[in-house]
Amino acid sequence: MNPTLLAVFAHPDDEAFSVGGTLTHYARQGVRVVLACATRGEAGKITVPGMTVDDLGAQREQELRRACEALEIEPPVFLDYHDSGRYERTRHDDPRALMNVDPLKVEPKLRDLIADLQPQVMVTFDPHGGYGHIDHLQIHRAASAAFFSTGHLPGGGPQRLYYTALTVQAAQNLSRMGEGLDPQVYGVSEGTVAVQIDVAAYAENKRAALKAHGTQTGEQSVMGQMSAEERQAMEAMLLGHERFSLGGTRTAIPQFPLCGLFDGLAGFEHLQ
């Protein structure tokens, strides 16, 4: 069986910030890397001054396709829900907005995808959704549920589930940059980190993926308005290492922390 990694996120650009380097890292080792995106980011905020877009969802879909090319992975799979938005853009009355969809209705779509792809490894948001976005929380719940309900599939379903992990220091950096996070809530202790991937070698891939999400990374974005010092700190956080906690496993853990996402999975010992 070919090694396959399934990453499940909510919006175009989630992958670039949180796991972009890891996706390239495994793609270069011959792993089939598939990104499932729940929405097309229809309720995002355009951060380029003077830019107008007739269909933001279509625009962001194309941005994600370009980002996947930059990360050297195959085109994304869309689950076809709507972005719930945030703040004044929150779509309370949209029945297809992910915040208004029962996660138990999202789970069957992911189960079907898992049955088709037969991934050994799944990656999704942590239980706090990174920084608490409702769509992140929803997709975390659905992806976690799908992992646990697919053990009966041929091959035993995915063998490992990982969550993106912010360290306390990373959460402190995000808090200083305007997200208002309590580092002790949104950050995890170093002892919680099960896998740390050095992604420095893929910095240019990750920069190109972030740049591909042009509507979200313009001059009026959080990153666009950072001071040189803040940007340097952010780049050090984004481009150095990507960390994961363990959400579930169907195999024994050979050591902790693990050497990689496939560590201890029979037949995939060569993947680090």
Secondary structure, DSSP 8 states (H G I E B T S, - for coil): ---EEEEEESSTTHHHHHTHHHHHHHHTTT-EEEEEEEE--TT----STT---S-HHHHHHHHHHHHHHHTT----EEEEEB----GGG--TT-TTBGGGS-HHHHHHHHHHHHHHH--SEEEE--TTHHHH-HHHHHHHHHHHHHHHT-TTSGGGS-SEEEEE--BHHHHHHHIIIII---HHHHSB-GGG--EEEE-GGGHHHHHHHHHH-TTTSSTTSTTTT--HHHHHHHHHHHHHEEEEEEEEESS---SSS-SSTTTT-TT-TT--
